[in-house]
Amino acid sequence: MMRLLSENNIAYKHNKTEGNISFYGPDGKLNEMLFDGLDEPEKIKSIKGLTGVWIEEATEFRESEFVEVDLCLREPGPSYQQVMASFNPDETATGGMWLKRRFFDHIDPQAHVHKSTVLDNPIASIRADYLKQLNLLSDETLKKIYRYGMWAAPKGQIYDWDVVSYPGDDYPFDEIFYGGDFGYSVNPATVVRIYRRGDEFWLEEVVYQTGLINQDLGHLMRAGLVADDAPVYFDAAEPKSIEELSRMGFNVKPAEKGPDSVIAGIDFVKSKTVHILAGSENIIKEVARYCRQKDKDGNELPKPVKFDDHAMDAIRYGIATHCKRGPAGFAIFSQEAVY
């Protein structure tokens, strides 16, 4: 089915199965955009006739992976060829240091650096909402990165989780449950699948997307194979949203809150062995910058910085609430009050 882009009236076709968008440009020629990951570099090498590559979240890529992509454009082909890389300037991310060294510390005559901030976002409502979040940041390092687009290195990471492969369908997990966080325009709705065996947990990203009404979220949960009887813990501050998902057949429960519940929940999760399953890119990104607030002297405070923590909240809701609450509402790992 062909649809029309509202701004320039160019017809395009989005094939979600094949991962591509085809469209006719102003010159009447057919163009195609392909979407893929770098988990299998050989697939990228086999694509011929590329005119350009856009690497989103480039700080999550190693320099060797960037070189693989760059080489795809070195073969004879169209005269117009370029690699574009977009990212936030976080020095502690996987590719932060090499990007800074290669394109910022020294001038590369073959590269152009374009700096933009939230103020350049053309969508006024998103710009205003996100700017409000950024201006409230208490962590000056994160403010440098996300508000002003300056290179910086966040410190005081709360969780030290490794990234592992899925143990396999035959692995004897004790149970599977979920944690979720509601969102819409700026903040993504998030659902995380949590596998438990004893006091060890594995995390898998199921949903992480903006612009979802609750019905859309429910459909994505269904597509992500969230079972009707599996408990899913969401923020208790959203009773209407919890009820709407419950009416769609999901076993949604409120993650109850109390005094200092965030700090207590973080401490509880930190006491467990936790792994992130490979492919859960947004969990990996969030945990790398999830850090504690600091006072004016730079000393760490107990509470975390409230920014880009949607998966972190979902995980805390799931693990801390589920593991302190048995089927009848009694604590199974602790005699502390449920929060």
Rosetta blueprint (number, residue, H / E / L):
1 M L
2 M L
3 R E
4 L E
5 L L
6 S L
7 E L
8 N L
9 N L
10 I L
11 A E
12 Y E
13 K E
14 H E
15 N E
16 K L
17 T L
18 E L
19 G L
20 N E
21 I E
22 S E
23 F E
24 Y E
25 G L
26 P L
27 D L
28 G L
29 K L
30 L E
31 N E
32 E E
33 M E
34 L E
35 F L
36 D L
37 G L
38 L L
39 D L
40 E L
41 P H
42 E H
43 K H
44 I H
45 K H
46 S L
47 I L
48 K L
49 G L
50 L L
51 T L
52 G E
53 V E
54 W E
55 I E
56 E E
57 E L
58 A H
59 T H
60 E H
61 F L
62 R L
63 E H
64 S H
65 E H
66 F H
67 V H
68 E H
69 V H
70 D H
71 L H
72 C H
73 L L
74 R L
75 E L
76 P L
77 G L
78 P L
79 S L
80 Y L
81 Q L
82 Q E
83 V E
84 M E
85 A E
86 S E
87 F L
88 N L
89 P L
90 D E
91 E L
92 T L
93 A L
94 T L
95 G L
96 G H
97 M H
98 W H
99 L H
100 K H
101 R H
102 R H
103 F H
104 F H
105 D L
106 H L
107 I L
108 D L
109 P L
110 Q L
111 A L
112 H L
113 V L
114 H L
115 K L
116 S L
117 T L
118 V H
119 L H
120 D H
121 N L
122 P L
123 I L
124 A H
125 S H
126 I H
127 R H
128 A H
129 D H
130 Y H
131 L H
132 K H
133 Q H
134 L H
135 N H
136 L L
137 L L
138 S L
139 D L
140 E H
141 T H
142 L H
143 K H
144 K H
145 I H
146 Y H
147 R L
148 Y L
149 G L
150 M L
151 W L
152 A E
153 A L
154 P L
155 K L
156 G L
157 Q E
158 I L
159 Y L
160 D L
161 W L
162 D E
163 V E
164 V E
165 S L
166 Y L
167 P L
168 G L
169 D L
170 D L
171 Y L
172 P L
173 F L
174 D L
175 E E
176 I E
177 F E
178 Y E
179 G E
180 G E
181 D E
182 F L
183 G L
184 Y L
185 S L
186 V L
187 N L
188 P L
189 A E
190 T E
191 V E
192 V E
193 R E
194 I E
195 Y E
196 R E
197 R E
198 G L
199 D L
200 E E
201 F E
202 W E
203 L E
204 E E
205 E E
206 V E
207 V E
208 Y E
209 Q E
210 T L
211 G L
212 L L
213 I L
214 N H
215 Q H
216 D H
217 L H
218 G H
219 H H
220 L H
221 M H
222 R H
223 A H
224 G L
225 L L
226 V L
227 A L
228 D L
229 D L
230 A L
231 P E
232 V E
233 Y E
234 F E
235 D E
236 A L
237 A L
238 E L
239 P H
240 K H
241 S H
242 I H
243 E H
244 E H
245 L H
246 S H
247 R H
248 M L
249 G L
250 F L
251 N E
252 V E
253 K E
254 P E
255 A E
256 E L
257 K L
258 G L
259 P L
260 D L
261 S H
262 V H
263 I H
264 A H
265 G H
266 I H
267 D H
268 F H
269 V H
270 K H
271 S L
272 K L
273 T E
274 V E
275 H E
276 I E
277 L E
278 A L
279 G L
280 S L
281 E H
282 N H
283 I H
284 I H
285 K H
286 E H
287 V H
288 A H
289 R H
290 Y L
291 C E
292 R E
293 Q E
294 K E
295 D L
296 K L
297 D L
298 G L
299 N L
300 E E
301 L E
302 P E
303 K E
304 P E
305 V L
306 K L
307 F L
308 D L
309 D L
310 H H
311 A H
312 M H
313 D H
314 A H
315 I H
316 R H
317 Y H
318 G H
319 I H
320 A H
321 T H
322 H H
323 C H
324 K L
325 R L
326 G L
327 P L
328 A L
329 G L
330 F L
331 A L
332 I L
333 F L
334 S L
335 Q L
336 E L
337 A L
338 V L
339 Y L
